[in-house]
Amino acid sequence: MVVYNVTIKVDPTIAEEWMQWMRLHHIPQVLQTGVFTKSRISKLDIQEADGITYVVQYDCYSQELLNTYMIKYAPTLQKEHIDKFAGKFVAFRTVLQIIEEIYPVVN
């Protein structure tokens, strides 16, 4: 399992519009590619004057599937995001390799 991790710092003046667009438009489009099994949105719990930082994570079964997304779908979807919110955000992307998931023992 791999996690495609996108960290985005958003200008506070567009944060609500951005969040709604992500929830109703962008993330559903990414999930419709069939590459990812689920997504989650998190907000960094820090106060910054220059923006609000969010993390959007997408779970994927393999690096090969993620590579397919990066080649076939990502350029168009990222361009749409850039065109809509140009100059109002910064983003960087990382890939996390899940090594192990550990759950509490139930007695």
C-alpha positions in Angstrom: 0.0 0.0 0.0 1.2 3.5 -0.8 -0.2 6.9 0.2 0.0 9.8 -2.2 0.3 12.8 0.1 -0.4 16.3 -1.1 0.4 19.2 1.3 -1.2 22.5 0.4 -0.9 25.9 2.1 -4.0 27.9 1.1 -4.5 31.7 1.3 -7.0 32.3 4.1 -9.2 34.4 1.8 -10.1 31.4 -0.4 -9.9 28.6 2.2 -13.7 28.0 2.4 -14.1 28.1 -1.4 -11.0 25.9 -1.8 -12.3 23.3 0.7 -15.7 23.1 -0.9 -14.2 22.7 -4.4 -11.9 20.0 -3.1 -14.7 18.1 -1.4 -17.3 18.4 -4.2 -15.2 18.5 -7.3 -11.4 17.7 -7.2 -11.2 14.8 -4.8 -14.2 13.0 -6.4 -12.6 13.4 -9.8 -9.3 11.9 -8.4 -11.2 9.0 -6.9 -13.1 8.4 -10.1 -9.8 7.5 -11.9 -10.1 4.1 -10.1 -6.5 4.3 -8.9 -7.2 5.1 -5.2 -9.2 3.3 -2.6 -10.0 6.3 -0.4 -9.0 9.8 0.5 -8.7 11.8 3.7 -8.4 15.6 4.3 -6.5 16.8 7.4 -5.6 20.3 8.6 -2.3 21.1 10.3 -2.9 22.1 13.8 -0.7 25.2 13.6 -1.5 28.9 13.3 0.3 30.6 10.4 -0.2 34.2 9.2 0.4 33.4 5.5 -2.0 30.5 5.1 -3.9 27.4 6.3 -2.1 24.1 5.6 -4.1 21.1 4.6 -3.0 17.5 3.8 -4.9 15.4 1.3 -4.0 11.8 1.3 -5.0 9.1 -1.2 -4.5 5.4 -0.5 -3.4 3.2 -3.4 -2.6 -0.5 -3.7 0.7 -0.2 -5.5 3.4 2.1 -6.8 2.5 0.9 -10.3 -1.0 2.1 -10.0 0.2 5.4 -8.6 2.6 5.8 -11.6 -0.4 5.3 -13.9 -2.2 8.1 -12.1 0.8 10.4 -12.4 1.2 9.8 -16.1 -2.4 9.5 -17.2 -4.5 11.7 -14.9 -2.4 14.0 -12.6 -1.3 16.6 -15.2 -4.9 17.5 -16.2 -6.2 17.5 -12.6 -3.3 19.5 -11.3 -3.7 22.0 -14.1 -7.3 22.5 -13.3 -6.4 23.2 -9.6 -3.7 25.6 -10.6 -6.0 27.5 -13.1 -8.7 27.8 -10.5 -6.5 29.0 -7.5 -3.4 30.4 -9.2 -1.3 32.4 -6.8 -3.4 31.5 -3.8 -1.7 28.3 -2.8 1.5 26.4 -2.7 1.7 22.6 -2.8 4.1 19.7 -2.6 3.6 16.1 -3.1 5.2 13.0 -1.4 4.7 9.3 -1.6 4.5 7.2 1.6 5.2 3.5 1.6 3.1 1.8 4.3 5.4 -0.7 6.0 3.0 -2.0 8.6 -0.3 -1.2 10.3 -0.6 -2.0 13.9 -4.0 -2.2 15.7 -4.8 -2.5 19.4 -5.1 -6.0 20.8 -8.7 -6.7 21.8 -9.0 -9.0 24.8 
